[in-house]
Amino acid sequence: MAQVRDGSALLEFRTVGTITRVSAIDPATNTEVVIQGPSSAGRATLTRTAIAKLNYVLGKRAG
């Protein structure tokens, strides 16, 4: 299963009101996923969720 190594994913955070949108990109495959969550959840929680989703998508594409 393909997985993103720690620190290798590119992350972008955009906050609008009480919602933060996080884009996570795997630079090796140019795969991008987007999650949205409450800003109150904290950056660490949103990062962990975005990386988990990115790993899930990479795993599905790997077969």
Protein Blocks (a to p, Z undefined) as FASTA:
>chain_A
ZZddehkaccddddehjbccdddddfklopacdddddfklojklmmmmmmmmmmmmmmmm
nZZ
